[in-house]
Amino acid sequence: MTTPVKRVLQLCGQDTYYLQTANSRYRLEIRSNESGIIDQPVAN
């Protein structure tokens, strides 16, 4: 069972978010990928 998110807050000018549920709080940081995005699938 999952708990619904009650609130999402973002720090002004930053890619940091705080998610609040009924029982917990989570910090989420979005970081840019400095190495770039790969367009091709990775071979096994």
C-alpha distance matrix in Angstrom:
0.0 3.8 6.8 9.7 12.9 15.7 18.6 20.1 23.5 26.0 29.0 32.1 33.7 31.2 28.3 26.1 23.0 21.0 17.5 16.3 13.1 13.2 13.1 14.4 17.0 17.5 20.8 21.2 24.7 25.9 28.9 31.5 32.3 35.9 36.7 36.0 33.9 34.6 35.1 35.6 33.1 33.4 35.3 33.8
3.8 0.0 3.8 6.5 9.3 12.3 15.0 16.3 19.7 22.2 25.2 28.3 30.0 27.5 24.7 22.5 19.3 17.4 13.8 12.9 9.8 10.8 11.0 11.8 13.9 14.2 17.4 17.7 21.3 22.6 25.7 28.3 29.4 33.1 34.0 33.3 31.4 32.5 33.1 33.8 31.7 32.1 34.3 33.2
6.8 3.8 0.0 3.8 6.5 9.0 11.9 13.8 17.2 20.0 23.0 26.1 28.1 25.9 23.4 21.0 17.6 15.2 11.5 9.8 6.4 7.1 8.1 9.2 11.4 12.5 15.9 16.8 20.5 22.1 25.5 28.3 29.9 33.4 34.8 34.1 32.4 33.9 34.6 35.8 33.9 34.4 36.9 36.0
9.7 6.5 3.8 0.0 3.8 6.3 9.3 11.3 14.9 17.9 21.2 24.0 26.0 24.2 21.8 19.7 16.0 14.0 10.2 8.9 6.1 7.6 9.9 10.6 11.8 12.7 15.7 16.2 19.7 21.0 24.6 27.2 29.1 32.6 34.2 33.2 31.5 33.2 33.7 35.2 33.6 34.5 37.2 36.7
12.9 9.3 6.5 3.8 0.0 3.8 5.8 7.5 11.2 14.1 17.4 20.2 22.3 20.6 18.4 16.2 12.5 10.4 6.7 5.8 4.6 7.5 9.8 9.4 9.4 10.2 12.7 13.3 16.8 18.2 21.9 24.6 26.8 30.2 32.1 31.2 29.8 31.9 32.6 34.4 33.1 34.0 37.0 36.7
15.7 12.3 9.0 6.3 3.8 0.0 3.8 7.2 10.3 13.9 17.0 19.5 22.2 20.9 19.4 17.0 13.2 10.8 7.6 5.6 5.1 6.8 9.9 10.1 9.9 11.6 14.0 15.1 18.5 20.1 23.9 26.6 29.1 32.3 34.5 33.7 32.5 34.8 35.6 37.6 36.5 37.5 40.5 40.4
18.6 15.0 11.9 9.3 5.8 3.8 0.0 3.8 6.6 10.2 13.3 15.7 18.5 17.4 16.2 13.9 10.2 8.0 5.8 5.1 7.0 9.5 11.9 10.9 9.4 10.6 12.0 13.0 16.0 17.6 21.4 24.1 26.9 29.9 32.4 31.6 30.7 33.3 34.2 36.5 35.8 36.8 40.0 40.1
20.1 16.3 13.8 11.3 7.5 7.2 3.8 0.0 3.8 6.8 10.3 12.7 15.1 13.9 12.4 10.4 6.8 5.7 4.6 6.4 9.2 12.4 14.1 12.2 9.7 9.6 9.9 10.1 12.7 14.1 17.8 20.4 23.3 26.3 28.8 28.0 27.3 30.1 31.1 33.6 33.1 34.1 37.4 37.8
23.5 19.7 17.2 14.9 11.2 10.3 6.6 3.8 0.0 3.8 6.8 9.3 12.0 11.1 10.6 8.5 5.5 5.1 6.6 8.5 12.0 14.9 16.2 13.9 10.7 10.4 9.6 10.1 11.8 13.5 16.9 19.5 22.8 25.4 28.3 27.7 27.5 30.6 31.9 34.5 34.3 35.2 38.7 39.3
26.0 22.2 20.0 17.9 14.1 13.9 10.2 6.8 3.8 0.0 3.8 6.1 8.4 7.4 7.2 5.8 4.4 6.4 9.0 11.7 15.2 18.3 19.3 16.6 13.1 11.8 9.7 9.4 9.9 11.0 14.1 16.5 20.0 22.2 25.4 24.8 25.0 28.3 29.7 32.5 32.7 33.6 37.2 38.0
29.0 25.2 23.0 21.2 17.4 17.0 13.3 10.3 6.8 3.8 0.0 3.8 6.3 5.5 7.1 5.7 6.4 8.3 11.6 14.1 17.8 20.8 21.3 18.3 14.6 13.3 10.6 10.7 10.2 11.6 14.0 16.4 20.0 21.8 25.2 25.1 25.8 29.2 31.0 33.9 34.2 34.9 38.5 39.4
32.1 28.3 26.1 24.0 20.2 19.5 15.7 12.7 9.3 6.1 3.8 0.0 3.8 5.6 8.3 8.6 9.6 11.8 14.9 17.3 21.0 23.9 24.8 21.9 18.3 17.0 14.3 13.9 12.9 13.5 15.4 17.1 20.9 22.2 25.8 25.5 26.4 30.0 31.6 34.7 35.5 36.3 40.1 41.3
33.7 30.0 28.1 26.0 22.3 22.2 18.5 15.1 12.0 8.4 6.3 3.8 0.0 3.8 7.1 8.8 10.9 13.9 17.0 19.9 23.5 26.6 27.3 24.3 20.6 18.7 15.6 14.4 12.5 12.2 13.4 14.5 18.2 19.2 22.9 22.5 23.7 27.4 29.0 32.3 33.3 34.2 38.0 39.5
31.2 27.5 25.9 24.2 20.6 20.9 17.4 13.9 11.1 7.4 5.5 5.6 3.8 0.0 3.8 5.5 8.4 11.6 14.8 18.0 21.5 24.8 25.2 21.9 18.2 15.9 12.5 11.1 8.8 8.8 10.1 11.8 15.5 16.8 20.4 20.3 21.5 25.1 27.0 30.1 30.8 31.4 35.1 36.4
28.3 24.7 23.4 21.8 18.4 19.4 16.2 12.4 10.6 7.2 7.1 8.3 7.1 3.8 0.0 3.8 6.6 10.2 12.9 16.5 19.7 23.2 23.5 20.2 16.6 13.9 10.6 8.2 5.9 5.3 7.4 9.5 13.1 15.1 18.4 18.1 18.7 22.2 24.1 27.0 27.5 28.1 31.9 33.0
26.1 22.5 21.0 19.7 16.2 17.0 13.9 10.4 8.5 5.8 5.7 8.6 8.8 5.5 3.8 0.0 3.8 6.9 10.1 13.4 16.8 20.2 20.2 16.8 13.1 10.5 7.1 5.7 4.5 6.4 9.0 12.1 15.4 17.5 20.6 20.7 21.3 24.5 26.5 29.1 29.2 29.6 33.2 33.9
23.0 19.3 17.6 16.0 12.5 13.2 10.2 6.8 5.5 4.4 6.4 9.6 10.9 8.4 6.6 3.8 0.0 3.8 6.5 9.9 13.2 16.7 17.1 13.9 10.4 8.2 5.8 5.0 6.3 8.3 11.7 14.7 17.8 20.4 23.2 22.9 22.9 26.0 27.6 30.1 29.9 30.5 34.0 34.5
21.0 17.4 15.2 14.0 10.4 10.8 8.0 5.7 5.1 6.4 8.3 11.8 13.9 11.6 10.2 6.9 3.8 0.0 3.8 6.6 10.1 13.3 13.6 10.4 6.9 5.6 4.6 6.2 8.8 11.5 14.8 18.1 20.9 23.6 26.3 26.2 26.1 28.9 30.6 32.9 32.3 32.7 36.0 36.2
17.5 13.8 11.5 10.2 6.7 7.6 5.8 4.6 6.6 9.0 11.6 14.9 17.0 14.8 12.9 10.1 6.5 3.8 0.0 3.8 6.8 10.3 11.0 8.3 5.7 5.1 6.5 7.6 11.0 13.3 16.8 20.0 22.5 25.5 27.9 27.5 26.9 29.4 30.8 32.8 31.9 32.5 35.7 35.7
16.3 12.9 9.8 8.9 5.8 5.6 5.1 6.4 8.5 11.7 14.1 17.3 19.9 18.0 16.5 13.4 9.9 6.6 3.8 0.0 3.8 6.8 7.8 6.0 4.5 6.4 9.0 11.0 14.5 17.0 20.5 23.7 26.2 29.2 31.6 31.3 30.5 33.0 34.3 36.2 35.1 35.6 38.6 38.4
13.1 9.8 6.4 6.1 4.6 5.1 7.0 9.2 12.0 15.2 17.8 21.0 23.5 21.5 19.7 16.8 13.2 10.1 6.8 3.8 0.0 3.8 5.4 5.2 6.3 8.5 11.8 13.6 17.3 19.6 23.1 26.2 28.4 31.6 33.6 33.2 32.2 34.3 35.4 37.0 35.6 36.1 39.0 38.4
13.2 10.8 7.1 7.6 7.5 6.8 9.5 12.4 14.9 18.3 20.8 23.9 26.6 24.8 23.2 20.2 16.7 13.3 10.3 6.8 3.8 0.0 3.8 6.2 8.5 11.5 15.0 17.1 20.8 23.3 26.7 29.9 32.1 35.3 37.3 37.0 35.9 37.9 39.0 40.6 39.0 39.4 42.1 41.4
13.1 11.0 8.1 9.9 9.8 9.9 11.9 14.1 16.2 19.3 21.3 24.8 27.3 25.2 23.5 20.2 17.1 13.6 11.0 7.8 5.4 3.8 0.0 3.8 7.3 10.4 14.0 16.6 20.3 23.1 26.3 29.7 31.7 34.7 36.7 36.7 35.8 37.7 39.1 40.4 38.7 38.7 41.3 40.3
14.4 11.8 9.2 10.6 9.4 10.1 10.9 12.2 13.9 16.6 18.3 21.9 24.3 21.9 20.2 16.8 13.9 10.4 8.3 6.0 5.2 6.2 3.8 0.0 3.8 6.7 10.4 13.1 16.7 19.7 22.7 26.2 28.3 31.2 33.2 33.4 32.7 34.8 36.4 37.8 36.3 36.2 38.9 38.1
17.0 13.9 11.4 11.8 9.4 9.9 9.4 9.7 10.7 13.1 14.6 18.3 20.6 18.2 16.6 13.1 10.4 6.9 5.7 4.5 6.3 8.5 7.3 3.8 0.0 3.8 7.0 10.0 13.5 16.6 19.7 23.2 25.5 28.3 30.6 30.8 30.4 32.7 34.4 36.2 34.9 34.9 37.9 37.4
17.5 14.2 12.5 12.7 10.2 11.6 10.6 9.6 10.4 11.8 13.3 17.0 18.7 15.9 13.9 10.5 8.2 5.6 5.1 6.4 8.5 11.5 10.4 6.7 3.8 0.0 3.8 6.5 10.0 13.1 16.1 19.6 21.8 24.6 26.8 27.1 26.7 29.0 30.9 32.6 31.4 31.4 34.4 34.0
20.8 17.4 15.9 15.7 12.7 14.0 12.0 9.9 9.6 9.7 10.6 14.3 15.6 12.5 10.6 7.1 5.8 4.6 6.5 9.0 11.8 15.0 14.0 10.4 7.0 3.8 0.0 3.8 6.7 10.1 12.9 16.5 18.9 21.5 24.0 24.4 24.4 27.1 29.1 31.1 30.3 30.2 33.4 33.3
21.2 17.7 16.8 16.2 13.3 15.1 13.0 10.1 10.1 9.4 10.7 13.9 14.4 11.1 8.2 5.7 5.0 6.2 7.6 11.0 13.6 17.1 16.6 13.1 10.0 6.5 3.8 0.0 3.8 6.6 9.7 13.2 15.5 18.4 20.8 20.9 20.8 23.4 25.4 27.5 26.8 26.9 30.3 30.5
24.7 21.3 20.5 19.7 16.8 18.5 16.0 12.7 11.8 9.9 10.2 12.9 12.5 8.8 5.9 4.5 6.3 8.8 11.0 14.5 17.3 20.8 20.3 16.7 13.5 10.0 6.7 3.8 0.0 3.8 6.3 9.9 12.5 15.0 17.7 18.1 18.5 21.4 23.7 26.0 25.7 25.7 29.2 29.8
25.9 22.6 22.1 21.0 18.2 20.1 17.6 14.1 13.5 11.0 11.6 13.5 12.2 8.8 5.3 6.4 8.3 11.5 13.3 17.0 19.6 23.3 23.1 19.7 16.6 13.1 10.1 6.6 3.8 0.0 3.8 6.7 9.5 12.3 15.0 14.8 15.1 18.2 20.3 22.8 22.9 23.3 26.9 27.9
28.9 25.7 25.5 24.6 21.9 23.9 21.4 17.8 16.9 14.1 14.0 15.4 13.4 10.1 7.4 9.0 11.7 14.8 16.8 20.5 23.1 26.7 26.3 22.7 19.7 16.1 12.9 9.7 6.3 3.8 0.0 3.8 6.5 8.8 11.7 12.1 13.1 16.3 18.9 21.4 21.8 21.9 25.5 26.6
31.5 28.3 28.3 27.2 24.6 26.6 24.1 20.4 19.5 16.5 16.4 17.1 14.5 11.8 9.5 12.1 14.7 18.1 20.0 23.7 26.2 29.9 29.7 26.2 23.2 19.6 16.5 13.2 9.9 6.7 3.8 0.0 3.8 5.9 8.9 8.8 10.2 13.7 16.3 19.1 20.0 20.4 24.1 25.7
32.3 29.4 29.9 29.1 26.8 29.1 26.9 23.3 22.8 20.0 20.0 20.9 18.2 15.5 13.1 15.4 17.8 20.9 22.5 26.2 28.4 32.1 31.7 28.3 25.5 21.8 18.9 15.5 12.5 9.5 6.5 3.8 0.0 3.8 5.5 5.7 7.3 10.5 13.5 16.0 17.0 17.0 20.7 22.5
35.9 33.1 33.4 32.6 30.2 32.3 29.9 26.3 25.4 22.2 21.8 22.2 19.2 16.8 15.1 17.5 20.4 23.6 25.5 29.2 31.6 35.3 34.7 31.2 28.3 24.6 21.5 18.4 15.0 12.3 8.8 5.9 3.8 0.0 3.8 5.5 8.7 11.7 14.9 17.3 18.7 18.5 22.0 24.0
36.7 34.0 34.8 34.2 32.1 34.5 32.4 28.8 28.3 25.4 25.2 25.8 22.9 20.4 18.4 20.6 23.2 26.3 27.9 31.6 33.6 37.3 36.7 33.2 30.6 26.8 24.0 20.8 17.7 15.0 11.7 8.9 5.5 3.8 0.0 3.8 7.0 9.0 12.5 14.4 15.9 15.4 18.7 20.9
36.0 33.3 34.1 33.2 31.2 33.7 31.6 28.0 27.7 24.8 25.1 25.5 22.5 20.3 18.1 20.7 22.9 26.2 27.5 31.3 33.2 37.0 36.7 33.4 30.8 27.1 24.4 20.9 18.1 14.8 12.1 8.8 5.7 5.5 3.8 0.0 3.8 6.6 9.5 12.2 14.2 14.6 18.1 20.6
33.9 31.4 32.4 31.5 29.8 32.5 30.7 27.3 27.5 25.0 25.8 26.4 23.7 21.5 18.7 21.3 22.9 26.1 26.9 30.5 32.2 35.9 35.8 32.7 30.4 26.7 24.4 20.8 18.5 15.1 13.1 10.2 7.3 8.7 7.0 3.8 0.0 3.8 6.3 9.2 11.0 12.1 15.8 18.4
34.6 32.5 33.9 33.2 31.9 34.8 33.3 30.1 30.6 28.3 29.2 30.0 27.4 25.1 22.2 24.5 26.0 28.9 29.4 33.0 34.3 37.9 37.7 34.8 32.7 29.0 27.1 23.4 21.4 18.2 16.3 13.7 10.5 11.7 9.0 6.6 3.8 0.0 3.8 5.6 7.7 8.8 12.3 15.2
35.1 33.1 34.6 33.7 32.6 35.6 34.2 31.1 31.9 29.7 31.0 31.6 29.0 27.0 24.1 26.5 27.6 30.6 30.8 34.3 35.4 39.0 39.1 36.4 34.4 30.9 29.1 25.4 23.7 20.3 18.9 16.3 13.5 14.9 12.5 9.5 6.3 3.8 0.0 3.8 6.8 9.4 12.5 15.8
35.6 33.8 35.8 35.2 34.4 37.6 36.5 33.6 34.5 32.5 33.9 34.7 32.3 30.1 27.0 29.1 30.1 32.9 32.8 36.2 37.0 40.6 40.4 37.8 36.2 32.6 31.1 27.5 26.0 22.8 21.4 19.1 16.0 17.3 14.4 12.2 9.2 5.6 3.8 0.0 3.8 6.5 9.1 12.5
33.1 31.7 33.9 33.6 33.1 36.5 35.8 33.1 34.3 32.7 34.2 35.5 33.3 30.8 27.5 29.2 29.9 32.3 31.9 35.1 35.6 39.0 38.7 36.3 34.9 31.4 30.3 26.8 25.7 22.9 21.8 20.0 17.0 18.7 15.9 14.2 11.0 7.7 6.8 3.8 0.0 3.8 6.4 9.3
33.4 32.1 34.4 34.5 34.0 37.5 36.8 34.1 35.2 33.6 34.9 36.3 34.2 31.4 28.1 29.6 30.5 32.7 32.5 35.6 36.1 39.4 38.7 36.2 34.9 31.4 30.2 26.9 25.7 23.3 21.9 20.4 17.0 18.5 15.4 14.6 12.1 8.8 9.4 6.5 3.8 0.0 3.8 6.5
35.3 34.3 36.9 37.2 37.0 40.5 40.0 37.4 38.7 37.2 38.5 40.1 38.0 35.1 31.9 33.2 34.0 36.0 35.7 38.6 39.0 42.1 41.3 38.9 37.9 34.4 33.4 30.3 29.2 26.9 25.5 24.1 20.7 22.0 18.7 18.1 15.8 12.3 12.5 9.1 6.4 3.8 0.0 3.8
33.8 33.2 36.0 36.7 36.7 40.4 40.1 37.8 39.3 38.0 39.4 41.3 39.5 36.4 33.0 33.9 34.5 36.2 35.7 38.4 38.4 41.4 40.3 38.1 37.4 34.0 33.3 30.5 29.8 27.9 26.6 25.7 22.5 24.0 20.9 20.6 18.4 15.2 15.8 12.5 9.3 6.5 3.8 0.0
